[in-house]
Amino acid sequence: MVDLSSIEQIEDESALNKMLNEATEFDERRAIRKRLLELKELKSKQRAKEMEEREKRMQKEIEERKQRKEDEKKQEMQRLEELGKTSTADRIENEAGKKRQDFIKEKYQAAEEEKKKNMENFEKMAKENKNEESEKNSKTNAPTSLSSSKIQKPTMNSAQSKNSSACAFALFQNKDKEAGGTGK
């Protein structure tokens, strides 16, 4: 005879199966089978609940992945739209424009250097012209002898000497304009 008083507290199927094998009376066996069925139902419900929770977690993860993909897709579409707003020709033009600007800067720098050199040359020429004029004035006051070995440079009259710096500046302005400068 099997003790059925604690049968409701037993949750081990193997223990219940052992009791079922030892039981000889019909009522005892029926009570043990009933408890085995209850345990199987409980375990089945637990497994179903666990499966449902697992399925919910998986569904949630799928939704999160889907949302991330949607966000990435939106970002990519925005990037492509922005890229589409500037056509290939515009992008090429922008690159060409940068190259043009670099080329213009280089030309401007070269023109500025040329301008600086011309200014130095014009200043030298102006000083030389003043020196020649003062030498001429001193020679006209003193008797001079011309030798065949000396070559005389052309001299400027007083009206030309006053305008020599103006002529040099005008020449400089023309050269500057030719080089792409402002002429100032």
Buried (B, 14 or more C-beta within 10 A) or exposed (E): EBEBEEBEEBEEEEEBEEBBEEBEEEEBBEBBEEBBEEBEEEEEEEEEEEEEEEEEEEEEEEEEEEEEEEEEEEEEEEEEEEEEEEEEEEEEEEEEEEEEEEEEEEEEEEBEEBBEEBBEBBEEBBEEBEEBBEEBEEEEEEEEEEEEEEEEEEBBEEEEBEEBBEBBBEBBBEBBEEBEBEEE
